[in-house]
Amino acid sequence: MSARRGFLVQRGQTILFDGDSLTSRRTPPSLDTWPYLEIMNWRITYADEVSRLLFCLRPDLKLTFHNAAVGGSTCRGLLRRFDDFVLPHRPDWVILTLGGNDARIGVPMPEFKQNKIRSALDFDETPLYTALSVSGDIDDGKF
């Protein structure tokens, strides 16, 4: 089966999700919160749903999915774990959800933008899609 017109993902590619608890319910320090998440029926994220959807609708693509996200992440944390959690998977696509925790702790907008841009530059030609969860007043330089 040939690639469908307008569908950018190609056969055999790797899609990696990274970000905060919107992307993965795992939280530090143990990253093992499965029993709680199972009981609360809060274990499935949009990353899980997108992976399942693509797997079911386009099995011919034989895609590989990885979720490197950690609940509570900020732009600072993402940069610290980037080399160990993201690069080893050599992703063709990265989908990043970040911003809510940065807003909560008051990371200045210029720092957030610079860190996000630095993450994107580390991928060279790898597409980086971001979904930011932002609240607050952008005009004062904070979220």
N, CA, C and O atoms as CSV, one atom per row, in Angstrom:
chain,resi,resn,atom,element,x,y,z
A,1,MET,N,N,0.851,-1.176,0.000
A,1,MET,CA,C,0.000,0.000,0.000
A,1,MET,C,C,0.895,1.237,0.000
A,1,MET,O,O,1.811,1.326,0.818
A,2,SER,N,N,0.659,2.160,-0.869
A,2,SER,CA,C,1.462,3.385,-0.932
A,2,SER,C,C,0.985,4.388,0.107
A,2,SER,O,O,-0.128,4.295,0.624
A,3,ALA,N,N,1.855,5.348,0.398
A,3,ALA,CA,C,1.503,6.396,1.367
A,3,ALA,C,C,0.327,7.198,0.832
A,3,ALA,O,O,0.271,7.533,-0.351
A,4,ARG,N,N,-0.588,7.492,1.701
A,4,ARG,CA,C,-1.750,8.280,1.299
A,4,ARG,C,C,-1.344,9.718,1.084
A,4,ARG,O,O,-0.473,10.245,1.775
A,5,ARG,N,N,-1.977,10.338,0.130
A,5,ARG,CA,C,-1.672,11.726,-0.189
A,5,ARG,C,C,-1.907,12.609,1.030
A,5,ARG,O,O,-2.962,12.550,1.661
A,6,GLY,N,N,-0.916,13.424,1.349
A,6,GLY,CA,C,-1.042,14.354,2.466
A,6,GLY,C,C,-0.665,13.759,3.817
A,6,GLY,O,O,-0.639,14.484,4.812
A,7,PHE,N,N,-0.375,12.469,3.882
A,7,PHE,CA,C,0.009,11.848,5.148
A,7,PHE,C,C,1.524,11.870,5.230
A,7,PHE,O,O,2.193,11.174,4.466
A,8,LEU,N,N,2.066,12.644,6.124
A,8,LEU,CA,C,3.499,12.893,6.164
A,8,LEU,C,C,4.321,11.778,6.797
A,8,LEU,O,O,5.493,11.608,6.462
A,9,VAL,N,N,3.726,11.027,7.697
A,9,VAL,CA,C,4.454,9.960,8.372
A,9,VAL,C,C,4.695,8.834,7.375
A,9,VAL,O,O,3.789,8.417,6.654
A,10,GLN,N,N,5.930,8.353,7.349
A,10,GLN,CA,C,6.315,7.316,6.392
A,10,GLN,C,C,6.548,5.969,7.082
A,10,GLN,O,O,6.756,5.901,8.293
A,11,ARG,N,N,6.510,4.938,6.308
A,11,ARG,CA,C,6.683,3.561,6.790
A,11,ARG,C,C,7.985,3.421,7.598
A,11,ARG,O,O,9.046,3.895,7.193
A,12,GLY,N,N,7.862,2.749,8.757
A,12,GLY,CA,C,9.016,2.431,9.576
A,12,GLY,C,C,9.539,3.563,10.442
A,12,GLY,O,O,10.568,3.404,11.099
A,13,GLN,N,N,8.862,4.693,10.461
A,13,GLN,CA,C,9.359,5.817,11.249
A,13,GLN,C,C,9.049,5.645,12.734
A,13,GLN,O,O,8.215,4.832,13.132
A,14,THR,N,N,9.755,6.444,13.538
A,14,THR,CA,C,9.585,6.442,14.986
A,14,THR,C,C,8.976,7.762,15.422
A,14,THR,O,O,9.451,8.836,15.052
A,15,ILE,N,N,7.925,7.665,16.208
A,15,ILE,CA,C,7.252,8.845,16.764
A,15,ILE,C,C,7.486,8.827,18.267
A,15,ILE,O,O,7.208,7.829,18.932
A,16,LEU,N,N,7.993,9.924,18.796
A,16,LEU,CA,C,8.272,10.027,20.215
A,16,LEU,C,C,7.441,11.151,20.817
A,16,LEU,O,O,7.380,12.255,20.275
A,17,PHE,N,N,6.810,10.859,21.932
A,17,PHE,CA,C,6.049,11.854,22.690
A,17,PHE,C,C,6.890,12.247,23.895
A,17,PHE,O,O,7.516,11.397,24.529
A,18,ASP,N,N,6.901,13.539,24.208
A,18,ASP,CA,C,7.592,14.000,25.395
A,18,ASP,C,C,6.804,15.152,25.994
A,18,ASP,O,O,5.993,15.781,25.314
A,19,GLY,N,N,7.043,15.421,27.257
A,19,GLY,CA,C,6.352,16.521,27.905
A,19,GLY,C,C,6.027,16.224,29.351
A,19,GLY,O,O,6.812,15.609,30.073
A,20,ASP,N,N,4.848,16.675,29.760
A,20,ASP,CA,C,4.437,16.596,31.156
A,20,ASP,C,C,3.348,15.533,31.340
A,20,ASP,O,O,3.242,14.601,30.543
A,21,SER,N,N,2.545,15.679,32.392
A,21,SER,CA,C,1.543,14.661,32.713
A,21,SER,C,C,0.417,14.575,31.690
A,21,SER,O,O,-0.344,13.608,31.706
A,22,LEU,N,N,0.289,15.540,30.817
A,22,LEU,CA,C,-0.686,15.413,29.739
A,22,LEU,C,C,-0.248,14.328,28.758
A,22,LEU,O,O,-1.073,13.748,28.051
A,23,THR,N,N,1.035,14.064,28.721
A,23,THR,CA,C,1.612,13.095,27.794
A,23,THR,C,C,1.876,11.761,28.464
A,23,THR,O,O,1.744,10.714,27.831
A,24,SER,N,N,2.246,11.782,29.732
A,24,SER,CA,C,2.493,10.550,30.480
A,24,SER,C,C,2.121,10.774,31.935
A,24,SER,O,O,2.489,11.786,32.531
A,25,ARG,N,N,1.414,9.856,32.486
A,25,ARG,CA,C,0.979,9.987,33.881
A,25,ARG,C,C,2.076,9.593,34.864
A,25,ARG,O,O,1.907,9.769,36.071
A,26,ARG,N,N,3.201,9.062,34.375
A,26,ARG,CA,C,4.305,8.699,35.272
A,26,ARG,C,C,4.853,9.955,35.923
A,26,ARG,O,O,4.978,10.998,35.282
A,27,THR,N,N,5.174,9.846,37.188
A,27,THR,CA,C,5.747,10.992,37.899
A,27,THR,C,C,6.974,10.547,38.685
A,27,THR,O,O,7.037,9.407,39.144
A,28,PRO,N,N,7.952,11.441,38.841
A,28,PRO,CA,C,9.124,11.083,39.637
A,28,PRO,C,C,8.748,11.024,41.112
A,28,PRO,O,O,7.715,11.596,41.462
A,29,PRO,N,N,9.489,10.390,41.998
A,29,PRO,CA,C,10.796,9.824,41.722
A,29,PRO,C,C,10.754,8.401,41.195
A,29,PRO,O,O,11.719,7.983,40.555
A,30,SER,N,N,9.695,7.627,41.421
A,30,SER,CA,C,9.724,6.214,41.062
A,30,SER,C,C,9.193,5.929,39.658
A,30,SER,O,O,9.512,4.893,39.075
A,31,LEU,N,N,8.411,6.810,39.129
A,31,LEU,CA,C,7.771,6.643,37.827
A,31,LEU,C,C,6.836,5.435,37.797
A,31,LEU,O,O,6.356,5.057,36.729
A,32,ASP,N,N,6.573,4.832,38.944
A,32,ASP,CA,C,5.703,3.666,39.003
A,32,ASP,C,C,4.444,4.016,39.792
A,32,ASP,O,O,4.338,3.717,40.981
A,33,THR,N,N,3.508,4.643,39.120
A,33,THR,CA,C,2.265,5.029,39.768
A,33,THR,C,C,1.101,4.221,39.197
A,33,THR,O,O,-0.059,4.604,39.344
A,34,TRP,N,N,1.417,3.107,38.549
A,34,TRP,CA,C,0.405,2.334,37.847
A,34,TRP,C,C,-0.794,1.942,38.699
A,34,TRP,O,O,-1.922,2.143,38.250
A,35,PRO,N,N,-0.617,1.380,39.935
A,35,PRO,CA,C,-1.800,0.982,40.707
A,35,PRO,C,C,-2.747,2.151,40.951
A,35,PRO,O,O,-3.961,2.011,40.804
A,36,TYR,N,N,-2.203,3.287,41.319
A,36,TYR,CA,C,-3.048,4.457,41.557
A,36,TYR,C,C,-3.764,4.871,40.277
A,36,TYR,O,O,-4.967,5.133,40.285
A,37,LEU,N,N,-3.030,4.927,39.196
A,37,LEU,CA,C,-3.625,5.361,37.927
A,37,LEU,C,C,-4.690,4.381,37.464
A,37,LEU,O,O,-5.714,4.795,36.920
A,38,GLU,N,N,-4.469,3.108,37.668
A,38,GLU,CA,C,-5.442,2.080,37.276
A,38,GLU,C,C,-6.729,2.242,38.081
A,38,GLU,O,O,-7.825,2.221,37.521
A,39,ILE,N,N,-6.592,2.402,39.383
A,39,ILE,CA,C,-7.759,2.551,40.253
A,39,ILE,C,C,-8.542,3.808,39.889
A,39,ILE,O,O,-9.773,3.794,39.887
A,40,MET,N,N,-7.834,4.896,39.581
A,40,MET,CA,C,-8.482,6.176,39.273
A,40,MET,C,C,-8.927,6.267,37.811
A,40,MET,O,O,-9.528,7.263,37.409
A,41,ASN,N,N,-8.633,5.225,37.007
A,41,ASN,CA,C,-8.963,5.222,35.585
A,41,ASN,C,C,-8.382,6.453,34.893
A,41,ASN,O,O,-9.040,7.106,34.083
A,42,TRP,N,N,-7.135,6.746,35.236
A,42,TRP,CA,C,-6.473,7.954,34.739
A,42,TRP,C,C,-5.145,7.610,34.083
A,42,TRP,O,O,-4.210,8.411,34.096
A,43,ARG,N,N,-5.067,6.416,33.510
A,43,ARG,CA,C,-3.792,5.930,32.999
A,43,ARG,C,C,-3.571,6.210,31.519
A,43,ARG,O,O,-2.438,6.128,31.046
A,44,ILE,N,N,-4.618,6.535,30.783
A,44,ILE,CA,C,-4.495,6.706,29.334
A,44,ILE,C,C,-4.354,8.188,29.001
A,44,ILE,O,O,-5.119,9.020,29.491
A,45,THR,N,N,-3.375,8.506,28.168
A,45,THR,CA,C,-3.136,9.886,27.770
A,45,THR,C,C,-3.392,10.043,26.274
A,45,THR,O,O,-3.650,9.064,25.575
A,46,TYR,N,N,-3.319,11.268,25.796
A,46,TYR,CA,C,-3.502,11.489,24.366
A,46,TYR,C,C,-2.417,10.769,23.568
A,46,TYR,O,O,-2.668,10.341,22.441
A,47,ALA,N,N,-1.214,10.629,24.133
A,47,ALA,CA,C,-0.142,9.928,23.442
A,47,ALA,C,C,-0.522,8.463,23.216
A,47,ALA,O,O,-0.256,7.901,22.154
A,48,ASP,N,N,-1.146,7.855,24.224
A,48,ASP,CA,C,-1.612,6.476,24.080
A,48,ASP,C,C,-2.675,6.377,22.991
A,48,ASP,O,O,-2.654,5.462,22.168
A,49,GLU,N,N,-3.596,7.325,22.998
A,49,GLU,CA,C,-4.690,7.300,22.023
A,49,GLU,C,C,-4.187,7.529,20.600
A,49,GLU,O,O,-4.629,6.854,19.670
A,50,VAL,N,N,-3.269,8.471,20.426
A,50,VAL,CA,C,-2.718,8.724,19.083
A,50,VAL,C,C,-1.961,7.491,18.596
A,50,VAL,O,O,-2.096,7.098,17.437
A,51,SER,N,N,-1.174,6.886,19.465
A,51,SER,CA,C,-0.425,5.681,19.099
A,51,SER,C,C,-1.366,4.563,18.674
A,51,SER,O,O,-1.148,3.920,17.646
A,52,ARG,N,N,-2.401,4.332,19.455
A,52,ARG,CA,C,-3.369,3.269,19.132
A,52,ARG,C,C,-4.100,3.562,17.830
A,52,ARG,O,O,-4.299,2.673,17.002
A,53,LEU,N,N,-4.491,4.803,17.661
A,53,LEU,CA,C,-5.216,5.181,16.456
A,53,LEU,C,C,-4.365,4.942,15.208
A,53,LEU,O,O,-4.827,4.338,14.240
A,54,LEU,N,N,-3.125,5.419,15.237
A,54,LEU,CA,C,-2.252,5.214,14.079
A,54,LEU,C,C,-1.934,3.736,13.866
A,54,LEU,O,O,-1.860,3.271,12.728
A,55,PHE,N,N,-1.746,3.001,14.956
A,55,PHE,CA,C,-1.477,1.574,14.842
A,55,PHE,C,C,-2.648,0.841,14.200
A,55,PHE,O,O,-2.450,-0.037,13.360
A,56,CYS,N,N,-3.868,1.201,14.595
A,56,CYS,CA,C,-5.057,0.522,14.072
A,56,CYS,C,C,-5.426,0.973,12.655
A,56,CYS,O,O,-5.806,0.151,11.821
A,57,LEU,N,N,-5.316,2.263,12.388
A,57,LEU,CA,C,-5.727,2.778,11.083
A,57,LEU,C,C,-4.676,2.574,9.999
A,57,LEU,O,O,-5.012,2.449,8.821
A,58,ARG,N,N,-3.419,2.540,10.386
A,58,ARG,CA,C,-2.347,2.414,9.400
A,58,ARG,C,C,-1.313,1.356,9.816
A,58,ARG,O,O,-0.138,1.676,9.992
A,59,PRO,N,N,-1.746,0.109,9.973
A,59,PRO,CA,C,-0.791,-0.934,10.366
A,59,PRO,C,C,0.291,-1.146,9.308
A,59,PRO,O,O,1.376,-1.643,9.610
A,60,ASP,N,N,-0.008,-0.769,8.079
A,60,ASP,CA,C,0.961,-0.911,6.990
A,60,ASP,C,C,2.201,-0.053,7.195
A,60,ASP,O,O,3.251,-0.333,6.616
A,61,LEU,N,N,2.089,0.996,8.018
A,61,LEU,CA,C,3.230,1.886,8.235
A,61,LEU,C,C,4.272,1.307,9.192
A,61,LEU,O,O,5.425,1.740,9.197
A,62,LYS,N,N,3.869,0.339,9.993
A,62,LYS,CA,C,4.803,-0.297,10.935
A,62,LYS,C,C,5.599,0.740,11.735
A,62,LYS,O,O,6.829,0.714,11.782
A,63,LEU,N,N,4.854,1.647,12.358
A,63,LEU,CA,C,5.448,2.726,13.142
A,63,LEU,C,C,5.902,2.222,14.510
A,63,LEU,O,O,5.375,1.242,15.036
A,64,THR,N,N,6.875,2.903,15.061
A,64,THR,CA,C,7.340,2.648,16.419
A,64,THR,C,C,7.014,3.878,17.255
A,64,THR,O,O,7.243,5.009,16.824
A,65,PHE,N,N,6.478,3.653,18.450
A,65,PHE,CA,C,6.093,4.754,19.337
A,65,PHE,C,C,6.865,4.647,20.646
A,65,PHE,O,O,7.066,3.556,21.178
A,66,HIS,N,N,7.292,5.796,21.153
A,66,HIS,CA,C,7.948,5.870,22.454
A,66,HIS,C,C,7.352,7.057,23.209
A,66,HIS,O,O,7.010,8.079,22.615
A,67,ASN,N,N,7.234,6.905,24.517
A,67,ASN,CA,C,6.763,7.994,25.365
A,67,ASN,C,C,7.850,8.279,26.397
A,67,ASN,O,O,8.063,7.493,27.319
A,68,ALA,N,N,8.533,9.408,26.234
A,68,ALA,CA,C,9.614,9.793,27.136
A,68,ALA,C,C,9.158,10.804,28.183
A,68,ALA,O,O,9.971,11.299,28.964
A,69,ALA,N,N,7.877,11.108,28.204
A,69,ALA,CA,C,7.360,12.150,29.085
A,69,ALA,C,C,7.358,11.708,30.546
A,69,ALA,O,O,7.274,10.522,30.864
A,70,VAL,N,N,7.453,12.707,31.420
A,70,VAL,CA,C,7.399,12.501,32.861
A,70,VAL,C,C,6.489,13.570,33.442
A,70,VAL,O,O,6.693,14.762,33.211
A,71,GLY,N,N,5.484,13.143,34.197
A,71,GLY,CA,C,4.576,14.091,34.828
A,71,GLY,C,C,5.325,15.096,35.680
A,71,GLY,O,O,6.288,14.747,36.362
A,72,GLY,N,N,4.881,16.344,35.642
A,72,GLY,CA,C,5.525,17.402,36.410
A,72,GLY,C,C,6.663,18.089,35.679
A,72,GLY,O,O,7.304,18.985,36.229
A,73,SER,N,N,6.922,17.676,34.442
A,73,SER,CA,C,8.048,18.231,33.692
A,73,SER,C,C,7.888,19.707,33.382
A,73,SER,O,O,6.781,20.223,33.225
A,74,THR,N,N,9.032,20.365,33.299
A,74,THR,CA,C,9.118,21.752,32.849
A,74,THR,C,C,10.124,21.794,31.698
A,74,THR,O,O,10.759,20.788,31.378
A,75,CYS,N,N,10.260,22.962,31.085
A,75,CYS,CA,C,11.234,23.099,30.000
A,75,CYS,C,C,12.642,22.806,30.506
A,75,CYS,O,O,13.469,22.267,29.770
A,76,ARG,N,N,12.911,23.157,31.750
A,76,ARG,CA,C,14.234,22.889,32.330
A,76,ARG,C,C,14.482,21.386,32.458
A,76,ARG,O,O,15.550,20.892,32.098
A,77,GLY,N,N,13.497,20.672,32.968
A,77,GLY,CA,C,13.626,19.228,33.124
A,77,GLY,C,C,13.747,18.503,31.800
A,77,GLY,O,O,14.494,17.533,31.672
A,78,LEU,N,N,13.003,18.984,30.816
A,78,LEU,CA,C,13.068,18.373,29.489
A,78,LEU,C,C,14.476,18.469,28.928
A,78,LEU,O,O,14.987,17.501,28.364
A,79,LEU,N,N,15.102,19.616,29.076
A,79,LEU,CA,C,16.462,19.783,28.575
A,79,LEU,C,C,17.458,18.887,29.321
A,79,LEU,O,O,18.388,18.349,28.721
A,80,ARG,N,N,17.252,18.733,30.645
A,80,ARG,CA,C,18.166,17.904,31.439
A,80,ARG,C,C,18.107,16.435,31.030
A,80,ARG,O,O,19.134,15.757,31.041
A,81,ARG,N,N,16.940,15.935,30.673
A,81,ARG,CA,C,16.816,14.511,30.356
A,81,ARG,C,C,16.827,14.215,28.855
A,81,ARG,O,O,16.713,13.057,28.455
A,82,PHE,N,N,16.961,15.227,28.040
A,82,PHE,CA,C,16.883,15.104,26.589
A,82,PHE,C,C,17.846,14.053,26.030
A,82,PHE,O,O,17.430,13.176,25.272
A,83,ASP,N,N,19.120,14.133,26.393
A,83,ASP,CA,C,20.123,13.216,25.838
A,83,ASP,C,C,19.873,11.761,26.234
A,83,ASP,O,O,20.165,10.847,25.461
A,84,ASP,N,N,19.336,11.545,27.430
A,84,ASP,CA,C,19.124,10.176,27.911
A,84,ASP,C,C,17.767,9.596,27.528
A,84,ASP,O,O,17.660,8.390,27.305
A,85,PHE,N,N,16.726,10.429,27.447
A,85,PHE,CA,C,15.372,9.927,27.238
A,85,PHE,C,C,14.898,10.038,25.791
A,85,PHE,O,O,14.061,9.247,25.356
A,86,VAL,N,N,15.417,10.999,25.049
A,86,VAL,CA,C,14.897,11.257,23.704
A,86,VAL,C,C,15.861,10.785,22.615
A,86,VAL,O,O,15.489,9.969,21.771
A,87,LEU,N,N,17.066,11.280,22.627
A,87,LEU,CA,C,18.014,10.992,21.545
A,87,LEU,C,C,18.278,9.504,21.295
A,87,LEU,O,O,18.430,9.117,20.136
A,88,PRO,N,N,18.339,8.654,22.321
A,88,PRO,CA,C,18.602,7.237,22.045
A,88,PRO,C,C,17.563,6.579,21.128
A,88,PRO,O,O,17.866,5.583,20.471
A,89,HIS,N,N,16.358,7.118,21.080
A,89,HIS,CA,C,15.301,6.540,20.233
A,89,HIS,C,C,15.399,6.990,18.779
A,89,HIS,O,O,14.711,6.448,17.914
A,90,ARG,N,N,16.246,7.976,18.505
A,90,ARG,CA,C,16.425,8.500,17.149
A,90,ARG,C,C,15.073,8.747,16.460
A,90,ARG,O,O,14.803,8.180,15.401
A,91,PRO,N,N,14.228,9.592,17.061
A,91,PRO,CA,C,12.876,9.774,16.517
A,91,PRO,C,C,12.865,10.517,15.185
A,91,PRO,O,O,13.688,11.394,14.925
A,92,ASP,N,N,11.905,10.133,14.357
A,92,ASP,CA,C,11.644,10.863,13.118
A,92,ASP,C,C,10.667,11.999,13.373
A,92,ASP,O,O,10.664,13.004,12.661
A,93,TRP,N,N,9.838,11.828,14.396
A,93,TRP,CA,C,8.836,12.822,14.781
A,93,TRP,C,C,8.849,12.950,16.295
A,93,TRP,O,O,8.975,11.957,17.012
A,94,VAL,N,N,8.720,14.180,16.775
A,94,VAL,CA,C,8.602,14.420,18.214
A,94,VAL,C,C,7.364,15.274,18.438
A,94,VAL,O,O,7.187,16.320,17.814
A,95,ILE,N,N,6.511,14.804,19.342
A,95,ILE,CA,C,5.312,15.552,19.717
A,95,ILE,C,C,5.484,15.923,21.184
A,95,ILE,O,O,5.585,15.054,22.049
A,96,LEU,N,N,5.515,17.206,21.448
A,96,LEU,CA,C,5.862,17.736,22.760
A,96,LEU,C,C,4.683,18.505,23.349
A,96,LEU,O,O,4.123,19.393,22.705
A,97,THR,N,N,4.317,18.157,24.572
A,97,THR,CA,C,3.292,18.892,25.308
A,97,THR,C,C,3.937,19.430,26.566
A,97,THR,O,O,4.378,18.666,27.424
A,98,LEU,N,N,3.991,20.731,26.675
A,98,LEU,CA,C,4.718,21.344,27.779
A,98,LEU,C,C,4.179,22.748,28.030
A,98,LEU,O,O,3.644,23.380,27.118
A,99,GLY,N,N,4.313,23.228,29.234
A,99,GLY,CA,C,3.962,24.610,29.530
A,99,GLY,C,C,3.177,24.788,30.814
A,99,GLY,O,O,3.338,25.800,31.497
A,100,GLY,N,N,2.335,23.835,31.156
A,100,GLY,CA,C,1.507,23.980,32.349
A,100,GLY,C,C,2.310,24.085,33.632
A,100,GLY,O,O,2.023,24.932,34.478
A,101,ASN,N,N,3.295,23.247,33.784
A,101,ASN,CA,C,4.120,23.281,34.998
A,101,ASN,C,C,5.054,24.478,35.003
A,101,ASN,O,O,5.362,25.026,36.061
A,102,ASP,N,N,5.508,24.887,33.815
A,102,ASP,CA,C,6.321,26.097,33.718
A,102,ASP,C,C,5.522,27.302,34.199
A,102,ASP,O,O,6.034,28.161,34.917
A,103,ALA,N,N,4.262,27.346,33.789
A,103,ALA,CA,C,3.396,28.449,34.210
A,103,ALA,C,C,3.164,28.409,35.723
A,103,ALA,O,O,3.154,29.444,36.389
A,104,ARG,N,N,2.980,27.208,36.246
A,104,ARG,CA,C,2.711,27.055,37.678
A,104,ARG,C,C,3.867,27.543,38.534
A,104,ARG,O,O,3.645,28.143,39.586
A,105,ILE,N,N,5.101,27.295,38.099
A,105,ILE,CA,C,6.249,27.707,38.919
A,105,ILE,C,C,6.809,29.070,38.504
A,105,ILE,O,O,7.766,29.557,39.106
A,106,GLY,N,N,6.215,29.685,37.478
A,106,GLY,CA,C,6.616,31.038,37.096
A,106,GLY,C,C,7.863,31.139,36.243
A,106,GLY,O,O,8.615,32.106,36.365
A,107,VAL,N,N,8.100,30.159,35.381
A,107,VAL,CA,C,9.248,30.260,34.461
A,107,VAL,C,C,9.002,31.449,33.533
A,107,VAL,O,O,7.951,31.512,32.896
A,108,PRO,N,N,9.931,32.383,33.439
A,108,PRO,CA,C,9.737,33.537,32.555
A,108,PRO,C,C,9.580,33.094,31.093
A,108,PRO,O,O,10.248,32.163,30.643
A,109,MET,N,N,8.710,33.757,30.381
A,109,MET,CA,C,8.427,33.409,28.988
A,109,MET,C,C,9.687,33.387,28.115
A,109,MET,O,O,9.832,32.465,27.312
A,110,PRO,N,N,10.606,34.359,28.231
A,110,PRO,CA,C,11.817,34.289,27.397
A,110,PRO,C,C,12.623,33.005,27.635
A,110,PRO,O,O,13.145,32.417,26.687
A,111,GLU,N,N,12.725,32.571,28.894
A,111,GLU,CA,C,13.448,31.332,29.188
A,111,GLU,C,C,12.727,30.136,28.582
A,111,GLU,O,O,13.356,29.251,28.000
A,112,PHE,N,N,11.415,30.113,28.719
A,112,PHE,CA,C,10.635,29.004,28.159
A,112,PHE,C,C,10.819,28.926,26.645
A,112,PHE,O,O,11.053,27.849,26.095
A,113,LYS,N,N,10.712,30.069,25.979
A,113,LYS,CA,C,10.866,30.089,24.520
A,113,LYS,C,C,12.262,29.637,24.108
A,113,LYS,O,O,12.409,28.865,23.160
A,114,GLN,N,N,13.279,30.107,24.807
A,114,GLN,CA,C,14.650,29.728,24.467
A,114,GLN,C,C,14.856,28.224,24.658
A,114,GLN,O,O,15.458,27.568,23.808
A,115,ASN,N,N,14.357,27.674,25.774
A,115,ASN,CA,C,14.512,26.244,26.020
A,115,ASN,C,C,13.761,25.422,24.983
A,115,ASN,O,O,14.255,24.389,24.532
A,116,LYS,N,N,12.569,25.874,24.603
A,116,LYS,CA,C,11.796,25.153,23.586
A,116,LYS,C,C,12.523,25.197,22.250
A,116,LYS,O,O,12.581,24.193,21.539
A,117,ILE,N,N,13.065,26.331,21.913
A,117,ILE,CA,C,13.795,26.477,20.655
A,117,ILE,C,C,15.050,25.620,20.674
A,117,ILE,O,O,15.374,24.978,19.675
A,118,ARG,N,N,15.768,25.600,21.810
A,118,ARG,CA,C,16.969,24.762,21.907
A,118,ARG,C,C,16.622,23.297,21.721
A,118,ARG,O,O,17.375,22.563,21.080
A,119,SER,N,N,15.496,22.855,22.269
A,119,SER,CA,C,15.078,21.469,22.077
A,119,SER,C,C,14.829,21.187,20.608
A,119,SER,O,O,15.234,20.141,20.100
A,120,ALA,N,N,14.176,22.098,19.927
A,120,ALA,CA,C,13.871,21.904,18.509
A,120,ALA,C,C,15.144,21.866,17.681
A,120,ALA,O,O,15.245,21.070,16.748
A,121,LEU,N,N,16.102,22.695,17.996
A,121,LEU,CA,C,17.343,22.734,17.228
A,121,LEU,C,C,18.161,21.466,17.388
A,121,LEU,O,O,18.921,21.103,16.490
A,122,ASP,N,N,18.017,20.784,18.526
A,122,ASP,CA,C,18.756,19.546,18.741
A,122,ASP,C,C,18.340,18.436,17.788
A,122,ASP,O,O,19.044,17.435,17.657
A,123,PHE,N,N,17.215,18.600,17.128
A,123,PHE,CA,C,16.712,17.560,16.244
A,123,PHE,C,C,17.103,17.750,14.787
A,123,PHE,O,O,16.814,16.881,13.964
A,124,ASP,N,N,17.743,18.843,14.445
A,124,ASP,CA,C,18.094,19.140,13.057
A,124,ASP,C,C,16.847,19.097,12.178
A,124,ASP,O,O,16.063,20.046,12.179
A,125,GLU,N,N,16.653,18.019,11.435
A,125,GLU,CA,C,15.547,17.919,10.492
A,125,GLU,C,C,14.315,17.209,11.053
A,125,GLU,O,O,13.328,17.043,10.336
A,126,THR,N,N,14.350,16.789,12.308
A,126,THR,CA,C,13.217,16.075,12.887
A,126,THR,C,C,12.082,17.043,13.169
A,126,THR,O,O,12.281,18.034,13.871
A,127,PRO,N,N,10.887,16.775,12.632
A,127,PRO,CA,C,9.749,17.657,12.926
A,127,PRO,C,C,9.428,17.638,14.416
A,127,PRO,O,O,9.382,16.576,15.037
A,128,LEU,N,N,9.210,18.802,14.974
A,128,LEU,CA,C,8.867,18.951,16.382
A,128,LEU,C,C,7.537,19.668,16.456
A,128,LEU,O,O,7.433,20.829,16.060
A,129,TYR,N,N,6.521,18.991,16.959
A,129,TYR,CA,C,5.211,19.583,17.113
A,129,TYR,C,C,4.969,19.815,18.584
A,129,TYR,O,O,5.221,18.936,19.407
A,130,THR,N,N,4.482,20.994,18.919
A,130,THR,CA,C,4.249,21.305,20.320
A,130,THR,C,C,2.796,21.650,20.551
A,130,THR,O,O,2.141,22.269,19.712
A,131,ALA,N,N,2.310,21.242,21.694
A,131,ALA,CA,C,0.998,21.632,22.175
A,131,ALA,C,C,1.232,22.195,23.564
A,131,ALA,O,O,1.536,21.452,24.497
A,132,LEU,N,N,1.096,23.477,23.702
A,132,LEU,CA,C,1.415,24.126,24.962
A,132,LEU,C,C,0.154,24.333,25.779
A,132,LEU,O,O,-0.880,24.753,25.259
A,133,SER,N,N,0.254,24.037,27.049
A,133,SER,CA,C,-0.848,24.326,27.954
A,133,SER,C,C,-0.401,25.512,28.802
A,133,SER,O,O,0.359,25.360,29.758
A,134,VAL,N,N,-0.876,26.670,28.441
A,134,VAL,CA,C,-0.398,27.907,29.053
A,134,VAL,C,C,-1.564,28.653,29.680
A,134,VAL,O,O,-2.673,28.675,29.146
A,135,SER,N,N,-1.287,29.263,30.824
A,135,SER,CA,C,-2.290,30.111,31.464
A,135,SER,C,C,-1.594,31.335,32.020
A,135,SER,O,O,-0.373,31.339,32.179
A,136,GLY,N,N,-2.348,32.361,32.314
A,136,GLY,CA,C,-1.771,33.548,32.922
A,136,GLY,C,C,-1.669,34.695,31.939
A,136,GLY,O,O,-2.271,34.674,30.865
A,137,ASP,N,N,-0.902,35.689,32.322
A,137,ASP,CA,C,-0.783,36.918,31.544
A,137,ASP,C,C,0.534,36.914,30.788
A,137,ASP,O,O,1.599,37.044,31.392
A,138,ILE,N,N,0.469,36.768,29.491
A,138,ILE,CA,C,1.675,36.718,28.655
A,138,ILE,C,C,2.331,38.094,28.572
A,138,ILE,O,O,3.543,38.184,28.373
A,139,ASP,N,N,1.561,39.159,28.719
A,139,ASP,CA,C,2.094,40.502,28.565
A,139,ASP,C,C,3.157,40.869,29.601
A,139,ASP,O,O,4.017,41.707,29.329
A,140,ASP,N,N,3.110,40.252,30.788
A,140,ASP,CA,C,4.097,40.614,31.809
A,140,ASP,C,C,5.369,39.775,31.740
A,140,ASP,O,O,6.193,39.814,32.655
A,141,GLY,N,N,5.531,39.015,30.655
A,141,GLY,CA,C,6.743,38.235,30.471
A,141,GLY,C,C,6.713,36.878,31.134
A,141,GLY,O,O,7.667,36.107,31.022
A,142,LYS,N,N,5.641,36.580,31.816
A,142,LYS,CA,C,5.454,35.247,32.397
A,142,LYS,C,C,4.212,34.651,31.749
A,142,LYS,O,O,3.473,35.344,31.049
A,143,PHE,N,N,3.989,33.375,31.983
A,143,PHE,CA,C,2.832,32.708,31.394
A,143,PHE,C,C,1.565,33.330,31.908
A,143,PHE,O,O,0.473,32.909,31.529
